[in-house]
Amino acid sequence: MMIVLLTRSGCAACVTARETLGEICSDVGREFTEIDVDDAASTGDKTLRAEYGDRLPVLLLDDVEHSYWEIDEPRLRADLR
């Protein structure tokens, strides 16, 4: 399962989501990738910022939106089992 956290620099909610996701992934032995949507847009991929830029942070599991604004910890733990 691919776990991706979409964020942007200067986003306090993104920092909290990163910390929460890091703890969960550590507990279940998984890794996640973080993508800054503004960095991606500056290198040519504007789709993530266009789709998710007003709801950050966004958690994607296998490219499907799982949660946004905050990590739904109980649901995520269940889905990662």
N, C-alpha and C positions, 0 to 999 in steps of 0.2 A: 504494500500500500504506500503510495506517495503522499507525503504530508508536506504542504506548502503553506507558509504564513506570509500573507501580503501585507506590507507595511509602508510607512513613509517616515523620513527623517523628521524629528521634532514632534512626533505623535506620542503623547503620554500613554494613551490607551494601547498603543503598539508595544511599548516597553513592558507594560503589565502582561499583555498577551504573550509576548516572547518568553517572559519569566515563567508564566503558568505552563505554557506549552513545553518549555524546556524541562520542567519538573515532571510533567506527565510522561513525556517521551523517555526520560531517564528511568522512570519507574517501570515502564513496559518494554524497555530495551529497543527503542526505535529512535530514528533520527528524523529531523525535519530540515527543510530548506526554507530560507527567508528570502523574499524578493521585495525590494523597494520599488514600488510602482513608478515613482518619478525617475529613478535611475534607469529602469527598463525603458521608459518612454524616451529618455534622452539618448538611448542607443538604438532607437528605431521601433521598439515594440510598444506602441501606444494603446494596445487593446486592453491590457490589465488596468491601466489607469482610467480608461474610458468606462470600463465595465464596473470596477470596484472602488474607484478613487474617492467616492463620497461616503463609503461605509467602512473604512479601515479601522482596525485591522480585520482581515478576512482570513478564515482558515479554509483551505481546500483539501479534501481527501480524494485522491485520484481524479483531480481536476473538477470535482463537484463541490460546490459551496456547502460547507458544514455549519459554519457560524460566522457572525460578524459582530463588531464592536467589542465583544468579549468572548472568551473561550467558554463554551458550555461543557464544563469539566466532567460531570457525571455521564453525559451523553457521549463525549469523546472517549472516555475510558471504556465504556461499553462497546463502542464502535471499533476500538483498536484491539479488542480481545479476539 
